[in-house]
Amino acid sequence: MDTRKMKHLLLMGIVAAASAGAIATVHARPPAHGMQEHASAQPGSDTWITTKVKADLLATKDIPGMAIKVETVNGVVSLSGDVDSRAEADRAVAIAKGIKGVSHVNNRLMVRAGK
């Protein structure tokens, strides 16, 4: 098995374990006074989106997945970090947009100087 696949599987396992713990914690407590019950489901969805985007970035050739930070809030994905070219940034955005549940992608990726 090549190292990219190993990294992908390792990341998926770590995030799945963390997500399961976060979701269980959120669902274990009752909603705050005046809050809707469905609001507790959103963090799990955002966590899943972040995990899937990060895993796909790591698994994609010619994308510096380790250098790209992924954050998701209410289905809006923010990508930040340094990439070597505009093409890498565009590819990373396209990958994020292709994930189910992503409503918008904020591209905050910076092309390294001299590249």
C-alpha positions as CSV (number, residue, x, y, z in Angstrom):
1,M,0.0,0.0,0.0
2,D,1.4,3.4,-0.9
3,T,2.0,6.1,1.7
4,R,-0.8,8.3,0.4
5,K,-3.4,5.6,0.9
6,M,-1.9,4.9,4.4
7,K,-2.1,8.6,5.3
8,H,-5.7,8.7,4.0
9,L,-6.7,5.7,6.0
10,L,-5.0,6.9,9.2
11,L,-6.5,10.3,9.0
12,M,-10.0,8.9,8.3
13,G,-9.6,6.6,11.4
14,I,-8.5,9.4,13.7
15,V,-11.2,11.8,12.6
16,A,-13.9,9.1,12.7
17,A,-13.0,8.3,16.2
18,A,-12.9,12.0,17.2
19,S,-16.2,12.6,15.4
20,A,-17.9,9.7,17.1
21,G,-16.9,11.1,20.5
22,A,-18.0,14.6,19.6
23,I,-21.3,13.5,18.2
24,A,-22.0,11.3,21.2
25,T,-21.2,14.1,23.6
26,V,-23.5,16.5,21.7
27,H,-26.3,14.1,21.6
28,A,-25.9,13.0,25.2
29,R,-26.8,16.3,26.6
30,P,-30.3,17.9,26.4
31,P,-30.7,21.0,24.3
32,A,-30.2,24.3,26.0
33,H,-33.4,26.2,27.1
34,G,-35.0,27.6,24.0
35,M,-32.8,25.7,21.5
36,Q,-34.1,23.4,18.8
37,E,-33.2,19.7,19.1
38,H,-31.9,19.6,15.5
39,A,-29.2,22.2,16.2
40,S,-27.1,19.4,17.8
41,A,-26.8,17.5,14.5
42,Q,-24.9,20.3,12.7
43,P,-21.5,19.9,14.4
44,G,-21.4,16.2,13.3
45,S,-22.2,17.2,9.7
46,D,-19.5,19.9,9.7
47,T,-17.0,17.5,11.2
48,W,-17.8,15.0,8.5
49,I,-17.4,17.6,5.8
50,T,-14.1,18.7,7.2
51,T,-12.9,15.1,7.4
52,K,-13.9,14.3,3.9
53,V,-12.4,17.4,2.4
54,K,-9.1,16.9,4.2
55,A,-8.9,13.2,3.3
56,D,-9.6,14.0,-0.4
57,L,-6.9,16.7,-0.4
58,L,-4.4,14.3,1.2
59,A,-5.3,11.6,-1.4
60,T,-5.0,13.9,-4.4
61,K,-1.7,13.9,-6.2
62,D,0.0,17.3,-6.6
63,I,-2.1,18.9,-3.8
64,P,-0.2,19.8,-0.5
65,G,-2.9,18.4,1.7
66,M,-0.9,18.6,4.9
67,A,-0.3,22.3,4.2
68,I,-4.0,23.2,3.8
69,K,-6.1,23.9,6.8
70,V,-9.8,23.0,6.5
71,E,-12.6,24.5,8.7
72,T,-16.3,24.0,8.2
73,V,-19.1,26.0,9.8
74,N,-22.7,25.3,8.8
75,G,-21.6,23.7,5.5
76,V,-19.3,26.6,4.6
77,V,-15.7,25.3,4.1
78,S,-12.8,27.6,4.6
79,L,-9.4,26.6,3.1
80,S,-6.3,28.3,4.3
81,G,-2.5,27.8,4.0
82,D,0.2,28.0,1.4
83,V,0.2,26.4,-2.0
84,D,2.7,26.4,-4.8
85,S,0.5,27.7,-7.6
86,R,-2.9,29.1,-8.5
87,A,-3.7,25.8,-10.1
88,E,-3.2,24.0,-6.8
89,A,-5.5,26.4,-5.1
90,D,-8.2,26.1,-7.7
91,R,-8.0,22.3,-7.6
92,A,-8.3,22.3,-3.8
93,V,-11.4,24.5,-4.0
94,A,-12.9,22.2,-6.7
95,I,-12.3,19.2,-4.4
96,A,-14.0,20.9,-1.5
97,K,-17.0,22.0,-3.7
98,G,-17.4,18.4,-4.8
99,I,-18.2,17.2,-1.3
100,K,-21.8,16.5,-0.4
101,G,-23.1,19.0,2.2
102,V,-20.7,21.9,1.2
103,S,-22.7,25.0,0.5
104,H,-19.8,27.4,-0.2
105,V,-16.0,27.4,-0.2
106,N,-14.0,30.4,1.2
107,N,-10.7,30.3,-0.6
108,R,-8.0,31.8,1.7
109,L,-5.2,29.9,0.1
110,M,-2.0,31.9,-0.5
111,V,0.3,31.2,-3.4
112,R,3.9,31.1,-2.2
113,A,6.1,33.9,-3.4
114,G,8.4,33.0,-6.3
115,K,6.2,30.2,-7.5
